[in-house]
């Protein structure tokens, strides 16, 4: 994991754009709420193939590799901008779980995780020019003992179908999270502290990008 705690240097070049290599409304929403209007350019990568090649890797390495693949694919199109790739998965009983995609899969996931603790892992990769910054953020999640009726109702909304771990923190799913230990923005999909550290590494301040 790369870390950089020093204050950012003054940029010696024009401030680039932030390009989000994701179609996730949650990730875009995090940036917008933090004063940044990103360029949205979803990456098309074969996530299953990447995971298959990493069968012996740790969960953190897997989500980071997926984030790197997404950022790298889009960085070729935007060589002069800061490209952000991200990937989130839930680690429950030692097994990484992605998006449920369907109502029935969501119900099954919630029956397995209700009343349990798990870890939400979010891999990040930011690329600017020839530099790449990667970091995985881990947040502990305590799921509520949701009722069968609420699980069914939540699954029927479709909200969690495209969410890692079959839940959202910032919307209806917030009813069913008892507590978290870690970075809330990472649970939603993109850690602002991680992005800040990357921008500092590249020589920028976060305020350089506000309302950009």
N, C-alpha and C positions, 0 to 999 in steps of 0.2 A: 504494500500500500504506500502510495506517495503522499507525503504531507509537507505543507509549507506554511509556517506560522508567521513569517515576516510580513511587514506592511508592504503593500504593493508599490512598485515603482511607477513613476509617471509614464504613460505609454508614449513610445517614440514614433508611433504610427497612428493613422486614423483608427477610430474605434470601429471594429467590425460589427456585423450583425450576429445575433444569437440565432442559430438554426437548430430546431428541435427535430431530431430524426425519429419522430414518433407521431402517431395519430391519436394518442391518448389525450382526451379533453382534460383529464386531471393534471397531467404534467404541464400542459399549456396554461391551465388555470393557475397553477402555482407560480409560474413565471409572470403571468399578467398581474396577479395580485401583489407581486413583489416589484412591480414597476417596469417590467420588461415585456415588450411585444415581440414574440419570436416569429421567425419564418418557419412555417410548418412544412416539413419535407419527410414524410414517413419512409423508413427504410424497408426494403423487401429482402429479408434474409431467411434462409432455411434453418429455423431454430432447432428443429428436431435433429437435423444432420449435425449441427454444431454440438448439441448435447451428446449425441452418440459418440462423437470423437473425444468427448471429455468424460468418459465413463468413470475414470479414476480420479477426477478432479474433485475438490471440495465444493460445497454449495456456493461459497463466496466466489470461488474461481469461475464457476459456471455462469452465475449472473453477470459477473464482470466481463467474461468472454463474449456473452451475448450482447452486452452493451457496447463493447468495442467493435464487434462486427457491424452493428447498426451505424455507429458513428463513422466508422471507416468507409462504409458504402456511400454515405452522403457527403463526407469530406472531399471526395473526389469531384463532386459537383460544385461545392462551395469552398474552394481552396483558400480563400482570403477571409473566411468568417470562422466564428467559434461554433463548432458542431457538437451537440449534446446527444449522446445515446444512453438509453436507460433500459433496465429490465428488472422486473420484480417477481419474486416467487415466495411462497410460504413453505417453511420447513416444519413439518409435523411428523413426529415419530421417525425422524431421520430421512424422510422422503420429501423431495421438492415437489411442490404443486403449483401449477400455473393457473390459467384461466379455466373456469368450468365450461363456458360456452353455451350450456343449455340449462333449462329449468330443473330437470331431473338430476343433472350432475351437481347443481348448486345445492339442492336438497340433501343429496348424499354427502357432500362435503360438510355441510353444516351439522348433520347428524353425527359426523365423526369428530368435529372440532368444537362443538358447543360445550362450554364448561371446561375447556382445556386451555393450556398455554402452548404457544407456538412462536416461531420467529419469522418475521417478515424481512427478507433480504432484498435490497435494491442495489444492483450494480450500476455504476456510472462510468462513462468514458467521455471525456471532453477532448476534442482535437482542435488545435489552432496551428496552422502551418505544418511544421515538421514535429511539433510537440504533441504528446498525448498524455493525459492525466487520467488514471483509473483509480477507483476506490469503491469498495462495497460498504454499505451501511446496514447494520442489523438492529432491528427493534423488536423487543419482546412484546407479544400481544397476549392479553388475557381475554379469551372469548367468554361472553355471558352464556348462562344456561338458558338459551332461548327456547321458547315453547314450540311445539310442533306446528301450531297454527301460525305463529309469527315466522317460522322458518319457511313455511309454504307460501305465506303472503309475500315475504321478502323475495323469494326466488321467482315468484310470478311477476314481479315488477320488471324483471330483466336487468335491473341496475347492476347486480354483481356478476353478470355473465362474462363480462370482458375484464374482470378485475382479478389480479393475482390473489389467491386465497379465498376467492368468492365473497369478498366483503369490501365495503368502502368505509373510510373513517369519517369523511366529511359530509356524508349524506344519510340516507336511511339506515345504512349499516352501523352508524354511530350508536344507535339504540342497543346494539348487541356486542359492544366492546366495553368490558368493565374497566380496563386500564391498559396503558402502554408504557413501556420503559425505553425511551429513545427519542429519536427525531420524528415529530409528527409529519413534517413535509416529506420525509423519506417513505413513510407509510402510504401517503397519498400518491407517491410515484416519483418524486424527485427531491433529493435533499438539498435545500438551499445552502447549508454549511459546506457540503461537498462542492457545489458549484462555486461558492465563494473562494474556497481554497484553490480550485483550478484556475479561476480568473486571476487570483493573486500570482499564481505560478507563471501565468502567461504575461504578467506585467500590467494587468488592469485592476481597477477598483470596481466594485459592483455598481457604484453610482455612475460610472461611465456609461452604463447600459440603461439607466432608468429612462423610460419613455422613449427609448431609441427605436 
